[in-house]
Amino acid sequence: WKELYPYKEHGIEIFHSTQYLEKLILEGRVPFKELNKTVTYHDPCDLGRGAREFDAPRAVINAIPGIRFVELPNNRENCNCCGGGGNLEMVDAKLSADIAKNKVEEALSTRADMIISSCQQCVRTMLTYCKRNKIPMDVLDITQLVHKALDAD
């Protein structure tokens, strides 16, 4: 949207969901409860290397009380693909699964309880690999993590 749509001409502000969540958190509008989990974050290709947004997702994660955040060995602009980009699964399912395997193994090396991402394709690819291979690792979109940490009171 930011690349193709003349949003500034129309007085429209465009946010990625992680940027908007960060804004709401900074305004004190997101009540969190403690969530005692260790998480790692997978930088999606389009958001990370494409849009150069690395900080907002980490700010959201780190704002949740009780979260222990550990970086992947390959993170930010050096983050490796999840195996789902460009509809690779449709073209070469084995290659896609091999790439997902490498990504999940990298996440497991951090000893995290959860892999968090900001791309539903990344979540689906890594979650599918974990389920098919009975790997006890939760894979969530960052909005799902925020939902788990919301204080319902």
C-alpha positions in Angstrom: 0.0 0.0 0.0 2.7 2.4 0.9 4.6 1.8 -2.3 1.6 1.9 -4.7 -1.2 4.0 -3.2 -0.9 7.8 -2.9 -2.1 7.7 0.7 -0.3 10.9 1.7 -2.2 12.9 -0.9 -5.5 11.8 0.8 -4.4 12.4 4.3 -4.4 8.7 5.2 -1.9 7.2 7.6 -1.0 3.5 6.9 0.3 1.2 9.6 1.3 -2.4 9.6 -0.5 -4.2 12.4 2.6 -4.4 14.5 3.1 -0.6 14.2 -0.5 0.0 15.2 -0.2 -2.4 18.1 2.9 -0.6 19.3 1.1 2.7 19.1 -1.8 1.4 21.1 0.6 -0.1 23.7 2.5 3.2 24.0 -0.8 5.0 24.6 -1.6 2.6 27.4 -4.6 1.2 25.6 -3.7 -2.5 25.7 -4.0 -4.1 29.2 -1.7 -7.0 29.5 -1.5 -9.8 32.0 1.7 -11.7 32.7 2.5 -14.4 30.1 5.4 -16.5 31.3 6.8 -17.8 28.0 10.1 -17.7 26.1 9.5 -16.5 22.5 11.6 -15.9 19.4 10.6 -13.8 16.4 10.8 -14.7 12.8 11.1 -11.6 10.6 8.8 -11.9 7.5 10.4 -11.1 4.2 8.1 -8.4 3.1 7.8 -6.6 6.5 11.5 -7.0 7.4 13.7 -6.9 4.3 11.0 -5.3 2.2 9.6 -2.6 4.4 12.6 -2.5 6.8 10.3 -2.8 9.9 12.2 -4.7 12.5 11.5 -2.8 15.7 7.7 -2.6 16.1 7.2 -6.3 16.4 10.0 -6.6 19.0 8.5 -3.6 20.9 5.1 -5.3 21.0 6.6 -8.6 22.2 8.8 -7.0 24.8 5.8 -5.0 26.2 4.1 -8.1 27.4 5.0 -8.8 31.1 6.7 -12.1 31.7 7.8 -12.6 28.2 11.4 -13.6 27.7 12.5 -12.7 24.2 15.4 -14.4 22.5 16.6 -13.5 19.0 17.0 -16.1 16.3 20.6 -16.6 15.3 19.7 -15.2 11.8 17.4 -12.2 12.4 16.3 -8.9 11.0 17.7 -8.4 7.5 19.6 -11.7 7.8 16.5 -13.7 8.7 16.2 -16.9 6.6 13.0 -17.7 4.7 10.3 -19.8 6.3 9.8 -21.9 3.1 6.4 -20.4 2.2 7.3 -17.3 0.3 6.3 -16.9 -3.3 3.9 -19.9 -3.1 6.9 -22.2 -3.1 4.7 -25.0 -1.6 2.7 -25.1 -4.8 5.8 -25.4 -7.0 8.1 -27.5 -4.8 6.5 -28.9 -1.6 9.7 -30.8 -0.7 11.9 -27.7 -1.0 9.4 -25.7 1.0 9.3 -28.4 3.8 13.1 -28.5 3.9 13.4 -24.7 4.3 10.7 -24.8 7.0 12.6 -27.6 8.7 15.8 -25.4 8.8 13.8 -22.5 10.2 12.1 -24.6 12.9 15.4 -26.1 13.9 16.9 -22.6 14.2 14.0 -21.6 16.4 14.4 -24.8 18.5 18.1 -23.8 19.1 16.9 -20.8 21.0 15.0 -23.0 23.5 11.9 -20.8 23.0 8.4 -22.0 23.7 6.9 -20.2 20.8 7.9 -18.9 17.3 6.2 -15.6 16.7 5.8 -14.0 13.2 3.9 -11.1 11.6 3.0 -13.0 8.5 0.2 -15.6 8.3 2.1 -17.5 5.5 5.1 -17.8 7.7 3.0 -19.0 10.6 1.2 -21.5 8.5 4.4 -22.9 6.9 6.2 -23.3 10.2 3.1 -24.6 12.1 2.4 -27.2 9.4 6.0 -28.4 9.6 5.8 -28.7 13.4 2.4 -30.5 13.3 3.5 -33.0 10.6 6.7 -33.8 12.5 5.2 -33.7 16.0 7.5 -30.9 17.2 6.2 -29.4 20.4 6.6 -25.8 19.4 3.8 -23.2 19.3 3.8 -21.0 16.2 1.7 -17.9 16.4 1.0 -14.7 14.6 1.9 -11.7 16.8 -1.8 -10.8 17.1 -2.4 -14.2 18.5 0.3 -13.6 21.1 -1.2 -10.3 22.0 -4.6 -11.9 22.3 -3.2 -14.5 24.7 -1.7 -11.8 26.9 -4.7 -9.5 27.0 -6.0 -8.9 30.5 -9.7 -9.7 30.4 -10.3 -7.9 33.7 
